[in-house]
């Protein structure tokens, strides 16, 4: 068991534990903090797969910006832990069974796929570095990049229009 | 690491997100579970990018196969950020109107 496998299993355990705690913790603030832990673990996976730029962007955008936005909204609403009424236990059980069935179907469909001999070993290749990604982004993908700036502008205007007091 | 391990990690994260969306009633938690599902897809895209890149590297040492998947992940993050701003504005508006973020109060499309 080399260092890559140890890191993979460590990060996977952290990601799955954090994801489960996001769903099952009562306090929304704790859910946000567990989700930040999941994003850190996923960034570690990105680094293991040689996607260094996306690892940093994941940390900055998700763990840094989006999760802080969630935290601000939760603190603005002043929610306490048991604000959520515990209503229908059968509905909850049905949701869990449905999600578990989806997991089962995916695993059963993909466990014998012929991909399993492809390995992700090896650290060669530098397509994940910002030098290469930036060049491709500003030559081949410059139109989607500009359109996404329009998307951001419209999202900003939409958030202000929706959020303002009328 | 075989690609299957990343496949199963991604499936597990996605299913946990589905369970969260189906079981929780808090709108903010549901929103966070949607973010979790988006990240599961991102992990899978990066894993397949690495797989194709390694396969192409055996034929050509200077190949750039796999760049598109990383740019897709970049654009998914961009769209997710825009979505979060609008969605949280809607949740704040909803809290201001009905003083709760319980989605059970929102099943009538009117107030």
Interface residues (C-beta under 8 A of the other chain):
Chain A: X4 X5 X8 X12 X15 X16 X19 X20 X22 X23 X28 X31 X32 X35 X38 X39 X42 X45 X46 X48 X49 X50 X51 X53 X54 X57 X58 X61 X62 X65 X66 X69 X70 X73 X74 X76 X77 X79 X83 X84 X85 X87 X91 X92 X94 X95 X96 X98 X99 X100 X102 X103 X106 X107 X110 X111 X113 X115 X116 X117 X118 X119 X120 X121 X122 X124 X125 X127 X128 X132 X133 X136 X137 X141 X144 X148 X151 X152 X154 X155 X156 X158 X159 X160 X162 X163 X165
Chain B: X1 X2 X3 X4 X5 X6 X7 X8 X9 X11 X12 X13 X14 X15 X16 X17 X18 X19 X20 X22 X23 X24 X25 X26 X28 X29 X31 X32 X33 X35 X36 X39 X42 X43 X46 X47 X49 X50 X51 X53 X54 X55 X57 X64 X66 X67 X70 X71 X73 X74 X75 X77 X78 X79 X80 X81 X82 X83 X84 X85 X86 X88 X89 X90 X91 X92 X93 X95 X96 X100 X101 X102 X104
